[in-house]
Amino acid sequence: MVCDDIAAKDAITLAGTLIADVLAIYQRWIHVYLSVQGVQTTESWADYLARVTAYQDGIADGGVTLIPRLFGAEPGVYVGRLHQNTGAPTNGGSFTTAATAATTTKNKYKGLIA
């Protein structure tokens, strides 16, 4: 789940590429939840809907969910809980392998993964 609000269509495309890379390299299905900016103070509801609709126009990726941040907590509420890093790998791998994989992925997708 990415908690920084996205403001461009490129982030959705990048998330789709990330999903494909993780599946190809690590044989793991993942789902990416992207938080979308809420309504701006100078924006009408119709303008907001047009802007958010334009983000997803022409993109069909079943592994990406866009979550509008209208009141502030929607990403965490939608996903159910925020991930708490305990430091233990959940896939049965070693700490070194999990850390190396995470660093490599994070460096490749700097604009998407904080």
FENUR-V950902 format. One record per pair of residues at least 12 apart in sequence whose C-alpha atoms are under 10 Angstrom apart, sorted by the first residue. I is the first residue (numbers start at 0). GAP is how many residues later the second one is. Records with the same first field share a line. If there is no record, write none. Layout:
I = GAP ; GAP
//
This chain:
0 = 30 ; 31 ; 32 ; 33 ; 34 ; 63 ; 64 ; 74 ; 75 ; 78 ; 81 ; 82 ; 112
1 = 13 ; 30 ; 31 ; 32 ; 33 ; 34 ; 73 ; 110 ; 111 ; 112
2 = 30 ; 31 ; 32 ; 33 ; 64 ; 66 ; 70 ; 71 ; 72 ; 73 ; 79 ; 109 ; 110 ; 111
3 = 30 ; 31 ; 32 ; 33 ; 71 ; 108 ; 109 ; 110
4 = 29 ; 30 ; 31 ; 32 ; 33 ; 61 ; 62 ; 63 ; 64 ; 70
5 = 28 ; 29 ; 30 ; 31 ; 32 ; 49 ; 60 ; 61 ; 62 ; 105 ; 106
6 = 28 ; 29 ; 30 ; 31 ; 44 ; 45 ; 48
7 = 28 ; 29 ; 43 ; 44 ; 46 ; 47 ; 48
8 = 43 ; 45 ; 46 ; 47 ; 48 ; 49 ; 50
9 = 45 ; 46 ; 101 ; 102
10 = 23 ; 44 ; 98 ; 100 ; 101
11 = 20 ; 21 ; 22 ; 43 ; 44 ; 47 ; 48 ; 49 ; 52 ; 53 ; 54 ; 100
12 = 42 ; 43 ; 46 ; 47 ; 48 ; 51
13 = 95 ; 97 ; 98
14 = 16 ; 17 ; 18 ; 19 ; 46 ; 48 ; 49 ; 50 ; 94 ; 96 ; 97 ; 98
15 = 15 ; 16 ; 43 ; 44 ; 45 ; 46 ; 47 ; 48
16 = 44 ; 92
17 = 12 ; 13 ; 14 ; 87 ; 88 ; 90 ; 91 ; 94 ; 95
18 = 12 ; 13 ; 42 ; 44 ; 45
19 = 43
20 = 84
21 = 79 ; 83
24 = 76
25 = 75
27 = 63
28 = 34
29 = 33 ; 34
30 = 30 ; 31 ; 32 ; 33 ; 34
31 = 30 ; 31 ; 32 ; 33 ; 34
32 = 30 ; 31 ; 32 ; 33 ; 34 ; 42 ; 43 ; 45 ; 46
33 = 30 ; 31 ; 32 ; 33 ; 34 ; 35 ; 41 ; 78
34 = 30 ; 31 ; 32 ; 33 ; 34 ; 35 ; 37 ; 38 ; 39 ; 40 ; 41
35 = 16 ; 19 ; 29 ; 30 ; 31 ; 32 ; 33 ; 34 ; 38 ; 39
36 = 14 ; 15 ; 30 ; 31 ; 32 ; 33 ; 35
37 = 14 ; 29 ; 30 ; 31 ; 32 ; 33 ; 34
38 = 12 ; 13 ; 29 ; 30 ; 31 ; 32
39 = 30
51 = 14 ; 16
66 = 12
86 = 12
//
